Amino acid sequence: MKTPYIPHTFGEDVDRKLRSRRGWLTAGVASSISWPSFDVCVKYAGDEYFLRGSERDGKPSPPGITIACDDAAGGADAAIAKIYRFTSILSWFERGYVDVSGYIYGSHPALYGARTVYSSMGIAGAKSFNCNHMPIIEDDNVRKALAFWREGKRLDEVHDSYAFLSFYKVIESQFKDGRKRGRWIAANIDKLTDRAAKRVAELRAAGIDVASHLFESGRCAVAHASLEGEIIDPDIPADRKRLSADLVIIEELARVYIRDELGVPDSSSLYRTRDRLERFPLDAGHCP
């Protein structure tokens, strides 16, 4: 998978870029990663993404992402689709989530402000934001898996049922045959560590087949509701507690699938394995 050098532009050069044309779309974001305090331009996969800083003229400013929006190139739908894809890989790479709350578009790069726009993990310094060597996603199956991952991370600790379903779909979306999916889950459960491994041990001690349990009492119970079938009842505390306890298993399985089967590194794994002697270009106004 390609993990090229990604130019980051800061300061007055960013302002000049934003004034250089007409036609922009800005998406407001909810983010759990450390957001830049001032505007940063990131050139990724041939497009420039402007991460709008959380501070402006000494006052708080809504975080967002701005991209060029041209009617001849698909207009707003094409522009926001690029931002969705960018936030998916950024969420995975930075081990958190960046989720679009809404967007506006017009001739100028306006900011998007709403109650659902925020960064929950604090602010990066003026030039400390860095997503360099973030993987380029060219395979549509990988794109889908990362989209479900982003969705799951956004819902984690907000709505456990839908978070569980999103993480399950990371894996489910990669298999045509449900039996092969089940076999993959069963074969990889023992790779889990920490809290996920502890929950697996608890289920096994109760005589429960973990792979079947995740499908029947997790995925199907969340997605379906019938008079006789198993469901997650929002009014039953035991159902909520069980699903919350199982959520850590399916989240870690989704992480294993993206990391090992799809081969997508995050920032931590990338910098552990990358050749430290590899050189990269530096230009005035840019940081690695």
Short mmCIF file of the C-alpha atoms (twelve columns), coordinates in Angstrom:
data_MODEL
# 
_entry.id   MODEL 
# 
loop_
_atom_site.group_PDB 
_atom_site.id 
_atom_site.type_symbol 
_atom_site.label_atom_id 
_atom_site.label_alt_id 
_atom_site.label_comp_id 
_atom_site.label_asym_id 
_atom_site.label_seq_id 
_atom_site.Cartn_x 
_atom_site.Cartn_y 
_atom_site.Cartn_z 
_atom_site.pdbx_PDB_model_num 
ATOM 1   C CA . MET A 1   0.000   0.000   0.000   1 
ATOM 2   C CA . LYS A 2   1.318   3.445   -0.926  1 
ATOM 3   C CA . THR A 3   2.332   5.638   2.030   1 
ATOM 4   C CA . PRO A 4   3.900   8.646   0.290   1 
ATOM 5   C CA . TYR A 5   5.223   11.888  1.670   1 
ATOM 6   C CA . ILE A 6   2.265   14.240  2.167   1 
ATOM 7   C CA . PRO A 7   2.989   17.978  1.960   1 
ATOM 8   C CA . HIS A 8   1.585   20.072  4.828   1 
ATOM 9   C CA . THR A 9   1.285   23.831  4.268   1 
ATOM 10  C CA . PHE A 10  0.949   26.303  7.153   1 
ATOM 11  C CA . GLY A 11  0.625   30.022  7.726   1 
ATOM 12  C CA . GLU A 12  0.185   32.704  5.063   1 
ATOM 13  C CA . ASP A 13  0.619   30.190  2.229   1 
ATOM 14  C CA . VAL A 14  -2.672  28.579  3.300   1 
ATOM 15  C CA . ASP A 15  -4.484  31.923  3.144   1 
ATOM 16  C CA . ARG A 16  -3.107  32.562  -0.325  1 
ATOM 17  C CA . LYS A 17  -4.347  29.186  -1.521  1 
ATOM 18  C CA . LEU A 18  -7.831  29.845  -0.144  1 
ATOM 19  C CA . ARG A 19  -7.926  33.217  -1.931  1 
ATOM 20  C CA . SER A 20  -6.622  31.809  -5.212  1 
ATOM 21  C CA . ARG A 21  -9.963  30.591  -6.605  1 
ATOM 22  C CA . ARG A 22  -13.729 30.635  -6.243  1 
ATOM 23  C CA . GLY A 23  -15.829 27.591  -5.498  1 
ATOM 24  C CA . TRP A 24  -15.388 25.816  -2.162  1 
ATOM 25  C CA . LEU A 25  -17.139 23.314  0.099   1 
ATOM 26  C CA . THR A 26  -16.588 23.230  3.857   1 
ATOM 27  C CA . ALA A 27  -17.622 20.284  6.045   1 
ATOM 28  C CA . GLY A 28  -17.953 20.821  9.766   1 
ATOM 29  C CA . VAL A 29  -16.538 17.907  11.749  1 
ATOM 30  C CA . ALA A 30  -16.810 16.227  15.121  1 
ATOM 31  C CA . SER A 31  -13.368 14.902  15.966  1 
ATOM 32  C CA . SER A 32  -11.657 12.881  18.681  1 
ATOM 33  C CA . ILE A 33  -8.159  13.519  17.302  1 
ATOM 34  C CA . SER A 34  -6.030  16.485  18.239  1 
ATOM 35  C CA . TRP A 35  -7.118  19.198  15.822  1 
ATOM 36  C CA . PRO A 36  -4.774  21.918  14.457  1 
ATOM 37  C CA . SER A 37  -5.125  25.281  16.131  1 
ATOM 38  C CA . PHE A 38  -4.621  27.122  12.828  1 
ATOM 39  C CA . ASP A 39  -5.491  26.288  9.210   1 
ATOM 40  C CA . VAL A 40  -3.390  23.550  7.602   1 
ATOM 41  C CA . CYS A 41  -3.439  22.466  3.951   1 
ATOM 42  C CA . VAL A 42  -2.783  18.760  3.405   1 
ATOM 43  C CA . LYS A 43  -2.186  17.508  -0.141  1 
ATOM 44  C CA . TYR A 44  -3.452  13.922  -0.195  1 
ATOM 45  C CA . ALA A 45  -4.025  11.678  -3.221  1 
ATOM 46  C CA . GLY A 46  -3.952  14.623  -5.623  1 
ATOM 47  C CA . ASP A 47  -6.379  16.891  -3.745  1 
ATOM 48  C CA . GLU A 48  -5.812  19.680  -1.261  1 
ATOM 49  C CA . TYR A 49  -7.729  19.425  2.018   1 
ATOM 50  C CA . PHE A 50  -7.776  22.506  4.239   1 
ATOM 51  C CA . LEU A 51  -8.195  21.611  7.915   1 
ATOM 52  C CA . ARG A 52  -9.756  24.722  9.380   1 
ATOM 53  C CA . GLY A 53  -8.138  25.568  12.683  1 
ATOM 54  C CA . SER A 54  -9.932  25.710  16.019  1 
ATOM 55  C CA . GLU A 55  -8.658  29.236  16.708  1 
ATOM 56  C CA . ARG A 56  -9.195  32.411  14.685  1 
ATOM 57  C CA . ASP A 57  -8.207  35.921  15.731  1 
ATOM 58  C CA . GLY A 58  -7.644  34.714  19.257  1 
ATOM 59  C CA . LYS A 59  -11.123 33.210  19.588  1 
ATOM 60  C CA . PRO A 60  -12.479 29.646  19.289  1 
ATOM 61  C CA . SER A 61  -13.411 28.643  15.742  1 
ATOM 62  C CA . PRO A 62  -15.357 25.592  14.520  1 
ATOM 63  C CA . PRO A 63  -13.149 22.783  13.159  1 
ATOM 64  C CA . GLY A 64  -13.846 21.777  9.597   1 
ATOM 65  C CA . ILE A 65  -12.375 20.641  6.296   1 
ATOM 66  C CA . THR A 66  -12.537 22.752  3.127   1 
ATOM 67  C CA . ILE A 67  -12.021 21.460  -0.415  1 
ATOM 68  C CA . ALA A 68  -12.363 22.978  -3.878  1 
ATOM 69  C CA . CYS A 69  -15.873 22.538  -5.275  1 
ATOM 70  C CA . ASP A 70  -16.360 22.789  -9.032  1 
ATOM 71  C CA . ASP A 71  -19.656 22.168  -10.856 1 
ATOM 72  C CA . ALA A 72  -17.729 20.853  -13.840 1 
ATOM 73  C CA . ALA A 73  -16.135 18.181  -11.604 1 
ATOM 74  C CA . GLY A 74  -19.312 16.892  -9.988  1 
ATOM 75  C CA . GLY A 75  -20.162 19.789  -7.712  1 
ATOM 76  C CA . ALA A 76  -21.009 19.408  -4.032  1 
ATOM 77  C CA . ASP A 77  -21.676 15.653  -4.168  1 
ATOM 78  C CA . ALA A 78  -18.233 14.922  -5.582  1 
ATOM 79  C CA . ALA A 79  -16.534 17.292  -3.128  1 
ATOM 80  C CA . ILE A 80  -18.237 15.930  0.001   1 
ATOM 81  C CA . ALA A 81  -17.601 12.347  -1.156  1 
ATOM 82  C CA . LYS A 82  -13.871 13.154  -1.215  1 
ATOM 83  C CA . ILE A 83  -14.092 14.537  2.313   1 
ATOM 84  C CA . TYR A 84  -15.932 11.417  3.519   1 
ATOM 85  C CA . ARG A 85  -13.142 9.249   2.121   1 
ATOM 86  C CA . PHE A 86  -10.454 11.513  3.548   1 
ATOM 87  C CA . THR A 87  -12.010 11.487  7.024   1 
ATOM 88  C CA . SER A 88  -12.245 7.686   6.925   1 
ATOM 89  C CA . ILE A 89  -8.522  7.169   6.421   1 
ATOM 90  C CA . LEU A 90  -7.646  10.088  8.719   1 
ATOM 91  C CA . SER A 91  -9.780  8.512   11.464  1 
ATOM 92  C CA . TRP A 92  -8.026  5.160   11.097  1 
ATOM 93  C CA . PHE A 93  -4.538  6.638   10.755  1 
ATOM 94  C CA . GLU A 94  -4.876  8.896   13.789  1 
ATOM 95  C CA . ARG A 95  -6.603  6.156   15.853  1 
ATOM 96  C CA . GLY A 96  -9.765  8.121   16.538  1 
ATOM 97  C CA . TYR A 97  -12.604 9.548   14.496  1 
ATOM 98  C CA . VAL A 98  -13.257 12.557  12.282  1 
ATOM 99  C CA . ASP A 99  -16.922 12.599  11.323  1 
ATOM 100 C CA . VAL A 100 -18.768 15.038  9.064   1 
ATOM 101 C CA . SER A 101 -21.580 16.876  10.849  1 
ATOM 102 C CA . GLY A 102 -22.788 18.891  7.865   1 
ATOM 103 C CA . TYR A 103 -21.496 21.053  5.042   1 
ATOM 104 C CA . ILE A 104 -21.952 24.278  3.126   1 
ATOM 105 C CA . TYR A 105 -20.645 25.377  -0.258  1 
ATOM 106 C CA . GLY A 106 -20.368 28.553  -2.285  1 
ATOM 107 C CA . SER A 107 -17.912 30.877  -3.935  1 
ATOM 108 C CA . HIS A 108 -15.862 31.516  -0.754  1 
ATOM 109 C CA . PRO A 109 -14.307 29.079  1.772   1 
ATOM 110 C CA . ALA A 110 -16.751 29.885  4.576   1 
ATOM 111 C CA . LEU A 111 -16.642 28.135  7.945   1 
ATOM 112 C CA . TYR A 112 -19.332 25.693  9.073   1 
ATOM 113 C CA . GLY A 113 -20.588 26.332  12.591  1 
ATOM 114 C CA . ALA A 114 -23.023 24.176  14.544  1 
ATOM 115 C CA . ARG A 115 -23.368 22.493  17.917  1 
ATOM 116 C CA . THR A 116 -22.178 19.175  16.490  1 
ATOM 117 C CA . VAL A 117 -18.827 20.638  15.373  1 
ATOM 118 C CA . TYR A 118 -16.059 20.094  17.924  1 
ATOM 119 C CA . SER A 119 -12.736 18.475  18.763  1 
ATOM 120 C CA . SER A 120 -12.879 16.452  21.969  1 
ATOM 121 C CA . MET A 121 -9.131  15.788  22.327  1 
ATOM 122 C CA . GLY A 122 -7.667  19.256  22.493  1 
ATOM 123 C CA . ILE A 123 -5.647  21.300  20.081  1 
ATOM 124 C CA . ALA A 124 -2.398  20.704  18.237  1 
ATOM 125 C CA . GLY A 125 0.147   23.498  18.067  1 
ATOM 126 C CA . ALA A 126 0.605   25.916  15.180  1 
ATOM 127 C CA . LYS A 127 2.682   23.485  13.108  1 
ATOM 128 C CA . SER A 128 2.431   20.229  15.046  1 
ATOM 129 C CA . PHE A 129 -0.417  18.587  13.113  1 
ATOM 130 C CA . ASN A 130 1.023   15.762  11.017  1 
ATOM 131 C CA . CYS A 131 -0.604  12.995  8.982   1 
ATOM 132 C CA . ASN A 132 2.471   12.387  6.860   1 
ATOM 133 C CA . HIS A 133 2.731   9.026   5.042   1 
ATOM 134 C CA . MET A 134 -0.980  8.358   5.535   1 
ATOM 135 C CA . PRO A 135 -1.901  5.443   3.229   1 
ATOM 136 C CA . ILE A 136 -3.469  6.093   -0.163  1 
ATOM 137 C CA . ILE A 137 -6.687  4.051   -0.457  1 
ATOM 138 C CA . GLU A 138 -7.222  2.798   -4.010  1 
ATOM 139 C CA . ASP A 139 -9.275  -0.373  -3.417  1 
ATOM 140 C CA . ASP A 140 -13.028 0.122   -3.049  1 
ATOM 141 C CA . ASN A 141 -13.388 -2.740  -0.558  1 
ATOM 142 C CA . VAL A 142 -10.796 -1.101  1.684   1 
ATOM 143 C CA . ARG A 143 -12.628 2.208   1.340   1 
ATOM 144 C CA . LYS A 144 -15.868 0.594   2.530   1 
ATOM 145 C CA . ALA A 145 -14.198 -1.059  5.505   1 
ATOM 146 C CA . LEU A 146 -12.677 2.247   6.592   1 
ATOM 147 C CA . ALA A 147 -16.024 4.031   6.182   1 
ATOM 148 C CA . PHE A 148 -17.688 1.544   8.541   1 
ATOM 149 C CA . TRP A 149 -14.726 1.866   10.923  1 
ATOM 150 C CA . ARG A 150 -15.113 5.663   10.998  1 
ATOM 151 C CA . GLU A 151 -18.827 5.263   11.632  1 
ATOM 152 C CA . GLY A 152 -18.233 2.774   14.444  1 
ATOM 153 C CA . LYS A 153 -15.640 4.959   16.174  1 
ATOM 154 C CA . ARG A 154 -17.993 7.939   16.032  1 
ATOM 155 C CA . LEU A 155 -20.798 5.892   17.636  1 
ATOM 156 C CA . ASP A 156 -18.589 4.212   20.246  1 
ATOM 157 C CA . GLU A 157 -19.690 5.407   23.719  1 
ATOM 158 C CA . VAL A 158 -22.602 7.230   22.049  1 
ATOM 159 C CA . HIS A 159 -24.771 4.346   20.812  1 
ATOM 160 C CA . ASP A 160 -23.315 0.900   21.511  1 
ATOM 161 C CA . SER A 161 -25.843 -1.001  19.369  1 
ATOM 162 C CA . TYR A 162 -25.112 0.906   16.185  1 
ATOM 163 C CA . ALA A 163 -21.385 1.028   16.963  1 
ATOM 164 C CA . PHE A 164 -21.430 -2.783  17.209  1 
ATOM 165 C CA . LEU A 165 -23.239 -3.059  13.883  1 
ATOM 166 C CA . SER A 166 -20.789 -0.712  12.156  1 
ATOM 167 C CA . PHE A 167 -17.734 -2.607  13.421  1 
ATOM 168 C CA . TYR A 168 -19.337 -5.905  12.379  1 
ATOM 169 C CA . LYS A 169 -19.916 -4.476  8.891   1 
ATOM 170 C CA . VAL A 170 -16.175 -3.757  8.595   1 
ATOM 171 C CA . ILE A 171 -15.753 -7.534  8.354   1 
ATOM 172 C CA . GLU A 172 -19.111 -8.440  6.831   1 
ATOM 173 C CA . SER A 173 -18.582 -6.092  3.887   1 
ATOM 174 C CA . GLN A 174 -15.509 -8.079  2.823   1 
ATOM 175 C CA . PHE A 175 -17.188 -11.478 2.440   1 
ATOM 176 C CA . LYS A 176 -19.735 -12.777 -0.069  1 
ATOM 177 C CA . ASP A 177 -20.103 -16.021 1.889   1 
ATOM 178 C CA . GLY A 178 -21.323 -15.728 5.482   1 
ATOM 179 C CA . ARG A 179 -19.759 -19.082 6.377   1 
ATOM 180 C CA . LYS A 180 -16.315 -17.836 5.351   1 
ATOM 181 C CA . ARG A 181 -16.876 -14.711 7.417   1 
ATOM 182 C CA . GLY A 182 -17.780 -16.829 10.427  1 
ATOM 183 C CA . ARG A 183 -14.692 -18.997 9.945   1 
ATOM 184 C CA . TRP A 184 -12.471 -15.914 9.748   1 
ATOM 185 C CA . ILE A 185 -13.914 -14.559 12.999  1 
ATOM 186 C CA . ALA A 186 -13.507 -17.917 14.757  1 
ATOM 187 C CA . ALA A 187 -9.904  -18.225 13.512  1 
ATOM 188 C CA . ASN A 188 -8.908  -14.738 14.698  1 
ATOM 189 C CA . ILE A 189 -10.558 -14.515 18.102  1 
ATOM 190 C CA . ASP A 190 -7.412  -15.809 19.804  1 
ATOM 191 C CA . LYS A 191 -5.418  -12.881 18.377  1 
ATOM 192 C CA . LEU A 192 -7.298  -10.496 20.663  1 
ATOM 193 C CA . THR A 193 -5.638  -9.054  23.760  1 
ATOM 194 C CA . ASP A 194 -6.446  -7.032  26.880  1 
ATOM 195 C CA . ARG A 195 -10.144 -6.244  27.458  1 
ATOM 196 C CA . ALA A 196 -11.299 -8.088  24.351  1 
ATOM 197 C CA . ALA A 197 -9.452  -11.263 25.345  1 
ATOM 198 C CA . LYS A 198 -10.885 -11.021 28.860  1 
ATOM 199 C CA . ARG A 199 -14.439 -10.818 27.500  1 
ATOM 200 C CA . VAL A 200 -13.783 -13.781 25.176  1 
ATOM 201 C CA . ALA A 201 -12.620 -15.796 28.195  1 
ATOM 202 C CA . GLU A 202 -15.786 -14.871 30.107  1 
ATOM 203 C CA . LEU A 203 -18.024 -16.042 27.270  1 
ATOM 204 C CA . ARG A 204 -16.109 -19.282 26.801  1 
ATOM 205 C CA . ALA A 205 -16.266 -19.970 30.536  1 
ATOM 206 C CA . ALA A 206 -20.050 -19.760 30.206  1 
ATOM 207 C CA . GLY A 207 -19.955 -22.352 27.408  1 
ATOM 208 C CA . ILE A 208 -20.706 -19.852 24.636  1 
ATOM 209 C CA . ASP A 209 -19.390 -20.168 21.073  1 
ATOM 210 C CA . VAL A 210 -18.014 -16.655 20.638  1 
ATOM 211 C CA . ALA A 211 -18.225 -16.402 16.831  1 
ATOM 212 C CA . SER A 212 -21.866 -17.548 16.783  1 
ATOM 213 C CA . HIS A 213 -22.666 -15.311 19.743  1 
ATOM 214 C CA . LEU A 214 -21.313 -12.223 17.967  1 
ATOM 215 C CA . PHE A 215 -23.476 -12.954 14.936  1 
ATOM 216 C CA . GLU A 216 -26.704 -14.082 16.559  1 
ATOM 217 C CA . SER A 217 -26.759 -12.099 19.817  1 
ATOM 218 C CA . GLY A 218 -24.897 -9.118  18.410  1 
ATOM 219 C CA . ARG A 219 -25.205 -8.403  14.714  1 
ATOM 220 C CA . CYS A 220 -28.640 -9.984  14.116  1 
ATOM 221 C CA . ALA A 221 -30.096 -8.901  17.457  1 
ATOM 222 C CA . VAL A 222 -29.169 -5.272  16.714  1 
ATOM 223 C CA . ALA A 223 -30.209 -5.268  13.051  1 
ATOM 224 C CA . HIS A 224 -33.538 -7.113  13.399  1 
ATOM 225 C CA . ALA A 225 -36.566 -7.168  15.654  1 
ATOM 226 C CA . SER A 226 -39.303 -9.781  15.690  1 
ATOM 227 C CA . LEU A 227 -41.774 -11.244 18.176  1 
ATOM 228 C CA . GLU A 228 -39.844 -14.488 18.613  1 
ATOM 229 C CA . GLY A 229 -36.294 -13.705 17.488  1 
ATOM 230 C CA . GLU A 230 -33.500 -12.448 19.723  1 
ATOM 231 C CA . ILE A 231 -33.270 -8.661  19.898  1 
ATOM 232 C CA . ILE A 232 -31.408 -5.977  21.801  1 
ATOM 233 C CA . ASP A 233 -34.209 -4.359  23.766  1 
ATOM 234 C CA . PRO A 234 -33.353 -0.700  24.489  1 
ATOM 235 C CA . ASP A 235 -35.420 -0.836  27.692  1 
ATOM 236 C CA . ILE A 236 -33.679 -3.876  29.210  1 
ATOM 237 C CA . PRO A 237 -30.518 -2.984  31.183  1 
ATOM 238 C CA . ALA A 238 -29.104 -6.524  30.857  1 
ATOM 239 C CA . ASP A 239 -29.295 -6.315  27.053  1 
ATOM 240 C CA . ARG A 240 -27.443 -3.015  27.040  1 
ATOM 241 C CA . LYS A 241 -24.760 -4.295  29.430  1 
ATOM 242 C CA . ARG A 242 -24.206 -7.473  27.419  1 
ATOM 243 C CA . LEU A 243 -23.844 -5.636  24.142  1 
ATOM 244 C CA . SER A 244 -21.533 -3.072  25.706  1 
ATOM 245 C CA . ALA A 245 -19.349 -5.876  27.050  1 
ATOM 246 C CA . ASP A 246 -19.253 -7.587  23.633  1 
ATOM 247 C CA . LEU A 247 -18.536 -4.364  21.754  1 
ATOM 248 C CA . VAL A 248 -14.828 -4.463  22.585  1 
ATOM 249 C CA . ILE A 249 -14.526 -7.879  20.879  1 
ATOM 250 C CA . ILE A 250 -16.022 -6.862  17.557  1 
ATOM 251 C CA . GLU A 251 -14.137 -3.541  17.550  1 
ATOM 252 C CA . GLU A 252 -10.825 -5.347  17.987  1 
ATOM 253 C CA . LEU A 253 -11.730 -7.928  15.344  1 
ATOM 254 C CA . ALA A 254 -12.501 -5.081  12.937  1 
ATOM 255 C CA . ARG A 255 -9.133  -3.517  13.768  1 
ATOM 256 C CA . VAL A 256 -7.355  -6.831  13.137  1 
ATOM 257 C CA . TYR A 257 -9.116  -7.227  9.779   1 
ATOM 258 C CA . ILE A 258 -8.161  -3.755  8.543   1 
ATOM 259 C CA . ARG A 259 -4.604  -4.054  9.838   1 
ATOM 260 C CA . ASP A 260 -3.771  -7.655  8.901   1 
ATOM 261 C CA . GLU A 261 -6.083  -8.666  6.057   1 
ATOM 262 C CA . LEU A 262 -6.356  -5.331  4.257   1 
ATOM 263 C CA . GLY A 263 -2.842  -4.226  5.199   1 
ATOM 264 C CA . VAL A 264 -3.701  -0.640  6.178   1 
ATOM 265 C CA . PRO A 265 -1.197  0.793   8.674   1 
ATOM 266 C CA . ASP A 266 -2.114  3.415   11.256  1 
ATOM 267 C CA . SER A 267 0.322   6.069   12.444  1 
ATOM 268 C CA . SER A 268 1.633   3.883   15.255  1 
ATOM 269 C CA . SER A 269 2.339   0.778   13.189  1 
ATOM 270 C CA . LEU A 270 3.661   2.814   10.254  1 
ATOM 271 C CA . TYR A 271 6.315   4.632   12.261  1 
ATOM 272 C CA . ARG A 272 7.404   1.424   14.005  1 
ATOM 273 C CA . THR A 273 8.171   -0.236  10.660  1 
ATOM 274 C CA . ARG A 274 9.114   2.617   8.346   1 
ATOM 275 C CA . ASP A 275 12.759  3.040   7.319   1 
ATOM 276 C CA . ARG A 276 13.957  5.954   9.436   1 
ATOM 277 C CA . LEU A 277 16.679  6.771   6.908   1 
ATOM 278 C CA . GLU A 278 14.260  7.350   4.036   1 
ATOM 279 C CA . ARG A 279 14.476  10.937  2.854   1 
ATOM 280 C CA . PHE A 280 11.587  13.239  2.007   1 
ATOM 281 C CA . PRO A 281 11.405  16.650  0.281   1 
ATOM 282 C CA . LEU A 282 11.188  19.865  2.256   1 
ATOM 283 C CA . ASP A 283 10.016  23.174  0.827   1 
ATOM 284 C CA . ALA A 284 9.627   26.575  2.411   1 
ATOM 285 C CA . GLY A 285 6.367   26.807  4.301   1 
ATOM 286 C CA . HIS A 286 5.976   23.017  4.458   1 
ATOM 287 C CA . CYS A 287 6.563   20.519  7.245   1 
ATOM 288 C CA . PRO A 288 6.849   16.728  7.055   1 
# 
